[in-house]
Amino acid sequence: MKLRHFTKRYETAAQVAAAARHHAWLAEHARPLRLPALTVVGPTSLAYEWIDGRPARPEDLLTLAGLLGDAHGAAWATDLRPAPLNTPHRFRDGFAFGDYIGPRQTAFRIRLEQGYLPDRVALHAMLTLLEKTAEGPTAFYKDSNPRNFIITEVGDIYMVDTDDLTLAPMGYDLAKLIATLILTYGPLPAPVIDSALRAYNEAAERHDPRLGTTEHERLNDFLALHAVLTAPYAGRNGYRDSWTARPCPRGSA
């Protein structure tokens, strides 16, 4: 039987190398995540094994939250424990692994230029919130939007698209998943978000008790950041509408 592949094309060889490097790092340090095998590295493309399945839906959030907490805990335990959030990490070959602060400071300044922030006062507020959240144990951000998960007919979960990878606080990528599920499918019930945060914390703290401490207030801060960062994509890529972050009710997680 002939194996099927998915080929992703890039503009530059540097982009190819970065995505391949990210794939290798995740395969080594975030082993709870299942990744399609990278089969061919070309000059301007990467070929992966083909996975039949569907993107994530709201009913998957609880399972995915636990998976992310487990993956973030594993990465912290195997590589990110000493990594500060505001300094680029290094892969074994010496290339930089983007920090949490720098790329997002740049992104917020671009959002101001694009008109998604009304003025420099709003920009300052976002940058201040970003600095506030840059504390605690270091995890990674891999853009956990619904399209970057493939769920097979038998329930296996694969994570795809390794173009983006930076350092991030625990819980930041969970907030991205919640925000983009809302953008794609509409509001999520408060108990669903509460349960997802609890599942994330429980999975993370199995690696170390310090990792399972993301609170609702902190999740709300992350959601506020994502509301601005994802604003240009409203109406595209399955995001059916714009979304303004609203605080999640405080729960027991």
TAPE-V906205 format. One line per field, one symbol per residue. burial: + if it has 9 or more other ideal C-beta (glycine too) atoms within 8 Angstrom, else -. A space follows every 50 residues. Layout:
burial->???
This chain:
burial->----++++-+----++-+++++++++-+++--+-++-+-+---+++++++ +-+-+++--+++++++++++++++++--++--+-+--++-+-----++++ +++++-+++-++----+----++--++-++--++--++++++++++++++ ++----++++++-+++++++++++++++++++++---+-+-+++++++++ +++++-++--++++-+-++++++++++++++-++----+---+-+--+-- +-+
